Amino acid sequence: MTAAPLRLRLDSDALISNWRTLAAMSGTAACGAAVKADGYGLGAREVVRRLAGAGCRDFFVATWSEALVLADLGVAISVLHGLRGEDLPAAISAATTRPVLSTVQQARRWREAGGGACDVMVDTGMNRLGISPEDVATGLLDGLRVETLLSHLASADEDVPLNRLQRDAFAALAGKSGARRMSLANSAGIALGRDYAFDLTRPGIALYGAVPVAAFEGRIRQVVTPEVQILQRRCVPAGQSVGYNATWTAATDTEVAVVNLGYADGYLRCFSGKGRARAGGVEMPVIGRVSMDLTAIDVSAAPDLAEGDWVSIDYALPAVAALTGLSQYELLTSLGARYDRMWY
Ligand SMILES: *Cc1c(COP(=O)(O)O)cnc(C)c1O
């Protein structure tokens, strides 16, 4: 197979360093890793292999098909979206994967099927997935082997009273569910302090270089940099336009490179006229409209860049989120399947 004309440069040291930082901030709690959505777009298998090597013992995916992709790695995986009827055969036969039961029906289904260890999600105010604290109090979990009781914070990235309310509602369940461990904090939740860490934290986005709260500034390193190949270099004469709908017109004769990157690769149209590429320390602006598979950049400042050369795309998540209005989560998870994913 030939190499793709676009790739993600993935920094193993930064990924591991971010996990260690989050683990240290988790205090005495263990630190897991959310690797749903294919490791937030980086590639779940490679993320799991690296973090398991660094000492991470708990991994979280959304669905059973995501868990199956990781099954041979021998790590403990929790499936956040629980246990539909059609998931039962896979769940019963899985060696190291547990469902995160999140409805009354799922808890009954798992008990009736004679399932082994499971996790349980309890809703403490987000009203997304989870059984209610009352369900726990009235014995729904009796007879189940609950490894971890989870809840999820709705606004961990903001300083709002809901955080404390959710934490207290969760803490009130200590000793009542039969669970061996309790887990509440995502990335931003870790920054809320030790009160929120319980026995196990579950960061996702900050592992991959995002800075959801100021407490992570200067401590979390960038992991992902897209690199793309120049397919054509041309001089656009003054007065001519570039790209769909001719949204950019050359004021003077301009050197333009067309690179193999577009909105089908997650480089959405909000980067039009705003994104930046870089080569050899020279910064080059995106010009005109981003197409499905192609983007034009002004390479006037880089006279040596030629057809076939690679340029990197500015992708520092906090800055690029501010620039485009996309969330740091969207910026990672929309990176498509066409990139070669290269770990260094
Ligand atoms: C996605 C997710 C996480 C990780 O959240 P981040 O904000 O990416 O750190 C943790 N717990 C649950 C239940 C999740 O769905």
The ligand as an ORCA input file, in Angstrom:
! r2SCAN-3c Opt
* xyz 0 1
  C     -16.055     10.787     27.498
  C     -16.202     10.458     28.912
  C     -15.141     10.673     29.814
  C     -13.897     11.441     29.438
  O     -14.241     12.811     29.338
  P     -13.199     13.954     28.930
  O     -13.969     15.205     29.081
  O     -12.822     13.682     27.510
  O     -12.037     13.850     29.851
  C     -15.299     10.216     31.106
  N     -16.462      9.611     31.507
  C     -17.501      9.416     30.674
  C     -18.726      8.767     31.172
  C     -17.416      9.852     29.363
  O     -18.463      9.679     28.543
*
